[in-house]
Amino acid sequence: MTMEQIVTELFGSHWTIEELEGLEKSVKILIEEDRKRRYQQRVGN
């Protein structure tokens, strides 16, 4: 199964490769921001 097929299976809609890449970038940014925030909380205390 390709990534596109998996997403279509999960969300029930067809995603283009561009949309998937955009989604992947957004998720990576969110993960990175979360990681930084958690680090700041640990170091700050």
Contacts in CASP RR format, 6 or more apart in sequence:
PFRMAT RR
TARGET T0000
AUTHOR 0000-0000-0000
METHOD contacts of the structure
MODEL  1
MTMEQIVTELFGSHWTIEELEGLEKSVKILIEEDRKRRYQQRVGN
1 9 0 8 1.000
3 20 0 8 1.000
4 14 0 8 1.000
4 15 0 8 1.000
4 17 0 8 1.000
4 20 0 8 1.000
7 15 0 8 1.000
7 20 0 8 1.000
8 14 0 8 1.000
8 15 0 8 1.000
15 23 0 8 1.000
END
